[in-house]
Amino acid sequence: MNNKHKKYINRAFYLAQKGMGSVAPNPMVGCVIVKNENIIGEGYHKKFGKTHAEINAIKNVKNKKTIEGSSIYITLEPCSHYGKTPPCVDEIINYKPKEVIISNKDPNPKINGKGIKKLKENNINVIEGIHEAIGKELNKRFFLNQKYKIPYVVLKWAETKDGFIAKTNGESKWISNDVSRTLVHKWRSEESGILIGVQTAIRDNPKLTVKRWKGKNPIRIIIDPNNRLQNTAKVLNEKPVTLIYNTTTTKKRKSNYFININPFSIHSIIQDIYKKGISSIMVEGGTKTINYFIDSNLWHEARIFVSNKKFNKGIIAPNLNIENVNKEDINGDELYITNNNAQF
């Protein structure tokens, strides 16, 4: 593989990651324009519905005439259809680069090779597959969405060294340390939705917002089959939007949407969540709800904090057989991250 290509695609990956949490359900995309071994323009997709990475990179080129004969590096095949913005491939063709270097083909059926085909038809050389695995990891949510038509599901919980998620009375706050809790707020800002069961909503009365990190709040999702949630619950405050899945009521109250779903199952709820444009969710509890996802094999990644604290007795943590785990020290907490390879 050409080291020059790897160098500039890596720069495009770096730029693409800046769109994390802001572009879903679109993929994160970065673009770098190179002429005579110098970067003359670069950009990334900043926000859903706004201009794409390629257009932002072109805008950042001071002398647009220098784009002719350049090399354009893009993490994902340029779009070739009219969506919320015009096709990027047409704009690229207008500036007559000599080549376009791409990490991944776009799996969206509206594109899926059409952008590449159009570039070639206009005598622009196309090189594909540069750091393809890295590109797929970067946009794992998007690739999974396109293939399975369900959101990417991240399970998250904290447990004590002796395997409990809460005390016998249900108290579970501050098992993990302050640094770990800040990391959780960063994660919340990166996903489209956050989901808990009604018992956790009643017991902990969380807001489920992003407080320790700069970023947007995820859509809150509550599993409440028997409408146990009281109007005073913090998750029913006006912002952000909350979806409450139940078995009896469909109505809207302020920014809260009560959704009667039948049959009432994790599969049905997940499918409805995806239809509402939610491309990823983080499931934060409690044990019963997380175990539903594990038992249904409806999860893609698990992030588990294990602290040095011990409860001796209490509510047992979710039951997940972990394989191929990555372990990291978070200021004394152990963070275990694993992927559900059966879901890819």
Secondary structure, 3 states (H helix, E strand, C coil): CCHHHHHHHHHHHHHHHHHCCCCCCCCCCEEEEEECCEEEEEEECCCCCCCCHHHHHHHCCCCHHHHCCCEEEEEECCCCCCCCCCCHHHHHHHCCCCEEEEEECCCCCCCCCHHHHHHHHCCCEEECCCCHHHHHHHCHHHHHHHHHCCCEEEEEEEECCCCEEECCCCCCCCCCCHHHHHHHHHHHHHCCEEEEEHHHHHHHCCCCCCCCCCCCCCEEEEECCCCCCCCCCHHHCCCCCEEEEECCCCEEECCEEEEECCCCCHHHHHHHHHHCCCCEEEEEECHHHHHHHHHCCCCCEEEEEECCCCCCCCEECCCCCCCCCEEEEECCEEEEEEECHHHC
